[in-house]
Amino acid sequence: MMLAAGVIALAVGTYAFRWAGPALRSRVRFPERARQLLEIGAVVLLAALVAVTTLPFGTGHVGVALPAGVVAGGILAWRRSPLLVVILAAAATTAVLRLIGVS
């Protein structure tokens, strides 16, 4: 019962956040400097997330396949490929390299 209540509460909260953006966009104005800082902050946060999940320090031998997959995905993202293509290419690159024996 508590699990179902938690799931429902999270679903309602997620929907409310997604609705609030478009609904409040015309009412709330950020200064240009704040807008720039928010954009830079989002890029830095995503870069940190990629770095932490790509290179699992302290878990043993990382190998070449995982960073190669990330590089392949990064190149495609830089060339503004669709997100699904980026993810599939990164995963495929890592999988193929591991399949042929490159750890």
CNS distance restraints for C-alpha pairs under 8 A (distance, minus, plus):
assign (resid   1 and name CA) (resid   5 and name CA) 6.30 0.50 0.50
assign (resid   2 and name CA) (resid   6 and name CA) 6.12 0.50 0.50
assign (resid   3 and name CA) (resid   7 and name CA) 6.18 0.50 0.50
assign (resid   4 and name CA) (resid   8 and name CA) 6.14 0.50 0.50
assign (resid   5 and name CA) (resid   9 and name CA) 6.03 0.50 0.50
assign (resid   6 and name CA) (resid  10 and name CA) 6.13 0.50 0.50
assign (resid   7 and name CA) (resid  11 and name CA) 6.10 0.50 0.50
assign (resid   8 and name CA) (resid  12 and name CA) 6.13 0.50 0.50
assign (resid   9 and name CA) (resid  13 and name CA) 6.10 0.50 0.50
assign (resid  10 and name CA) (resid  14 and name CA) 5.99 0.50 0.50
assign (resid  11 and name CA) (resid  15 and name CA) 6.15 0.50 0.50
assign (resid  12 and name CA) (resid  16 and name CA) 6.08 0.50 0.50
assign (resid  13 and name CA) (resid  17 and name CA) 6.23 0.50 0.50
assign (resid  14 and name CA) (resid  18 and name CA) 6.21 0.50 0.50
assign (resid  15 and name CA) (resid  19 and name CA) 6.04 0.50 0.50
assign (resid  16 and name CA) (resid  20 and name CA) 5.96 0.50 0.50
assign (resid  17 and name CA) (resid  21 and name CA) 6.69 0.50 0.50
assign (resid  18 and name CA) (resid  22 and name CA) 7.64 0.50 0.50
assign (resid  19 and name CA) (resid  23 and name CA) 6.16 0.50 0.50
assign (resid  20 and name CA) (resid  24 and name CA) 5.70 0.50 0.50
assign (resid  21 and name CA) (resid  25 and name CA) 5.85 0.50 0.50
assign (resid  22 and name CA) (resid  26 and name CA) 7.88 0.50 0.50
assign (resid  24 and name CA) (resid  28 and name CA) 6.04 0.50 0.50
assign (resid  25 and name CA) (resid  29 and name CA) 7.59 0.50 0.50
assign (resid  30 and name CA) (resid  34 and name CA) 6.15 0.50 0.50
assign (resid  30 and name CA) (resid  35 and name CA) 6.16 0.50 0.50
assign (resid  31 and name CA) (resid  35 and name CA) 6.34 0.50 0.50
assign (resid  32 and name CA) (resid  36 and name CA) 6.27 0.50 0.50
assign (resid  33 and name CA) (resid  37 and name CA) 6.24 0.50 0.50
assign (resid  34 and name CA) (resid  38 and name CA) 6.13 0.50 0.50
assign (resid  35 and name CA) (resid  39 and name CA) 6.30 0.50 0.50
assign (resid  36 and name CA) (resid  40 and name CA) 6.20 0.50 0.50
assign (resid  37 and name CA) (resid  41 and name CA) 5.89 0.50 0.50
assign (resid  38 and name CA) (resid  42 and name CA) 6.17 0.50 0.50
assign (resid  39 and name CA) (resid  43 and name CA) 6.49 0.50 0.50
assign (resid  40 and name CA) (resid  44 and name CA) 6.19 0.50 0.50
assign (resid  41 and name CA) (resid  45 and name CA) 6.02 0.50 0.50
assign (resid  42 and name CA) (resid  46 and name CA) 6.20 0.50 0.50
assign (resid  43 and name CA) (resid  47 and name CA) 6.11 0.50 0.50
assign (resid  44 and name CA) (resid  48 and name CA) 6.11 0.50 0.50
assign (resid  45 and name CA) (resid  49 and name CA) 6.19 0.50 0.50
assign (resid  46 and name CA) (resid  50 and name CA) 6.18 0.50 0.50
assign (resid  47 and name CA) (resid  51 and name CA) 6.16 0.50 0.50
assign (resid  48 and name CA) (resid  52 and name CA) 6.12 0.50 0.50
assign (resid  49 and name CA) (resid  53 and name CA) 6.13 0.50 0.50
assign (resid  50 and name CA) (resid  54 and name CA) 5.69 0.50 0.50
assign (resid  51 and name CA) (resid  55 and name CA) 6.05 0.50 0.50
assign (resid  52 and name CA) (resid  56 and name CA) 6.46 0.50 0.50
assign (resid  54 and name CA) (resid  66 and name CA) 6.91 0.50 0.50
assign (resid  54 and name CA) (resid  67 and name CA) 6.56 0.50 0.50
assign (resid  54 and name CA) (resid  70 and name CA) 7.09 0.50 0.50
assign (resid  55 and name CA) (resid  62 and name CA) 6.95 0.50 0.50
assign (resid  55 and name CA) (resid  67 and name CA) 7.33 0.50 0.50
assign (resid  56 and name CA) (resid  62 and name CA) 7.01 0.50 0.50
assign (resid  57 and name CA) (resid  62 and name CA) 7.95 0.50 0.50
assign (resid  62 and name CA) (resid  66 and name CA) 7.24 0.50 0.50
assign (resid  62 and name CA) (resid 103 and name CA) 7.89 0.50 0.50
assign (resid  63 and name CA) (resid  67 and name CA) 7.75 0.50 0.50
assign (resid  63 and name CA) (resid 102 and name CA) 7.82 0.50 0.50
assign (resid  63 and name CA) (resid 103 and name CA) 4.97 0.50 0.50
assign (resid  64 and name CA) (resid  68 and name CA) 6.04 0.50 0.50
assign (resid  64 and name CA) (resid 102 and name CA) 6.91 0.50 0.50
assign (resid  64 and name CA) (resid 103 and name CA) 5.81 0.50 0.50
assign (resid  65 and name CA) (resid  69 and name CA) 6.19 0.50 0.50
assign (resid  65 and name CA) (resid  93 and name CA) 7.47 0.50 0.50
assign (resid  65 and name CA) (resid  94 and name CA) 4.90 0.50 0.50
assign (resid  65 and name CA) (resid  95 and name CA) 7.70 0.50 0.50
assign (resid  65 and name CA) (resid  97 and name CA) 5.56 0.50 0.50
assign (resid  65 and name CA) (resid  98 and name CA) 6.28 0.50 0.50
assign (resid  65 and name CA) (resid 102 and name CA) 6.38 0.50 0.50
assign (resid  65 and name CA) (resid 103 and name CA) 5.63 0.50 0.50
assign (resid  66 and name CA) (resid  70 and name CA) 6.41 0.50 0.50
assign (resid  66 and name CA) (resid  94 and name CA) 5.49 0.50 0.50
assign (resid  67 and name CA) (resid  71 and name CA) 6.11 0.50 0.50
assign (resid  68 and name CA) (resid  72 and name CA) 6.17 0.50 0.50
assign (resid  68 and name CA) (resid  90 and name CA) 7.96 0.50 0.50
assign (resid  68 and name CA) (resid  93 and name CA) 7.09 0.50 0.50
assign (resid  68 and name CA) (resid  94 and name CA) 6.69 0.50 0.50
assign (resid  69 and name CA) (resid  73 and name CA) 6.19 0.50 0.50
assign (resid  69 and name CA) (resid  89 and name CA) 7.44 0.50 0.50
assign (resid  69 and name CA) (resid  90 and name CA) 4.29 0.50 0.50
assign (resid  69 and name CA) (resid  91 and name CA) 6.27 0.50 0.50
assign (resid  69 and name CA) (resid  92 and name CA) 7.49 0.50 0.50
assign (resid  69 and name CA) (resid  93 and name CA) 4.98 0.50 0.50
assign (resid  69 and name CA) (resid  94 and name CA) 4.76 0.50 0.50
assign (resid  70 and name CA) (resid  74 and name CA) 5.89 0.50 0.50
assign (resid  70 and name CA) (resid  90 and name CA) 5.70 0.50 0.50
assign (resid  71 and name CA) (resid  75 and name CA) 6.11 0.50 0.50
assign (resid  71 and name CA) (resid  90 and name CA) 7.66 0.50 0.50
assign (resid  72 and name CA) (resid  76 and name CA) 6.40 0.50 0.50
assign (resid  72 and name CA) (resid  86 and name CA) 7.93 0.50 0.50
assign (resid  72 and name CA) (resid  89 and name CA) 6.84 0.50 0.50
assign (resid  72 and name CA) (resid  90 and name CA) 5.64 0.50 0.50
assign (resid  72 and name CA) (resid  93 and name CA) 7.16 0.50 0.50
assign (resid  73 and name CA) (resid  77 and name CA) 6.05 0.50 0.50
assign (resid  73 and name CA) (resid  86 and name CA) 4.87 0.50 0.50
assign (resid  73 and name CA) (resid  87 and name CA) 6.44 0.50 0.50
assign (resid  73 and name CA) (resid  89 and name CA) 6.11 0.50 0.50
assign (resid  73 and name CA) (resid  90 and name CA) 4.66 0.50 0.50
assign (resid  74 and name CA) (resid  78 and name CA) 5.98 0.50 0.50
assign (resid  74 and name CA) (resid  86 and name CA) 7.55 0.50 0.50
assign (resid  75 and name CA) (resid  79 and name CA) 6.24 0.50 0.50
assign (resid  76 and name CA) (resid  80 and name CA) 6.35 0.50 0.50
assign (resid  76 and name CA) (resid  81 and name CA) 5.44 0.50 0.50
assign (resid  76 and name CA) (resid  85 and name CA) 7.91 0.50 0.50
assign (resid  76 and name CA) (resid  86 and name CA) 5.73 0.50 0.50
assign (resid  77 and name CA) (resid  81 and name CA) 5.45 0.50 0.50
assign (resid  77 and name CA) (resid  82 and name CA) 7.52 0.50 0.50
assign (resid  77 and name CA) (resid  83 and name CA) 7.31 0.50 0.50
assign (resid  77 and name CA) (resid  86 and name CA) 6.09 0.50 0.50
assign (resid  81 and name CA) (resid  85 and name CA) 6.48 0.50 0.50
assign (resid  81 and name CA) (resid  86 and name CA) 6.47 0.50 0.50
assign (resid  82 and name CA) (resid  86 and name CA) 6.39 0.50 0.50
assign (resid  83 and name CA) (resid  87 and name CA) 6.22 0.50 0.50
assign (resid  84 and name CA) (resid  88 and name CA) 6.07 0.50 0.50
assign (resid  85 and name CA) (resid  89 and name CA) 5.91 0.50 0.50
assign (resid  86 and name CA) (resid  90 and name CA) 6.14 0.50 0.50
assign (resid  87 and name CA) (resid  91 and name CA) 6.16 0.50 0.50
assign (resid  88 and name CA) (resid  92 and name CA) 5.90 0.50 0.50
assign (resid  89 and name CA) (resid  93 and name CA) 5.94 0.50 0.50
assign (resid  90 and name CA) (resid  94 and name CA) 6.30 0.50 0.50
assign (resid  91 and name CA) (resid  95 and name CA) 6.05 0.50 0.50
assign (resid  92 and name CA) (resid  96 and name CA) 5.92 0.50 0.50
assign (resid  93 and name CA) (resid  97 and name CA) 6.14 0.50 0.50
assign (resid  94 and name CA) (resid  98 and name CA) 6.20 0.50 0.50
assign (resid  95 and name CA) (resid  99 and name CA) 5.96 0.50 0.50
assign (resid  96 and name CA) (resid 100 and name CA) 6.26 0.50 0.50
assign (resid  97 and name CA) (resid 101 and name CA) 6.42 0.50 0.50
assign (resid  97 and name CA) (resid 102 and name CA) 5.19 0.50 0.50
assign (resid  97 and name CA) (resid 103 and name CA) 7.15 0.50 0.50
assign (resid  98 and name CA) (resid 102 and name CA) 5.07 0.50 0.50
assign (resid  98 and name CA) (resid 103 and name CA) 5.54 0.50 0.50
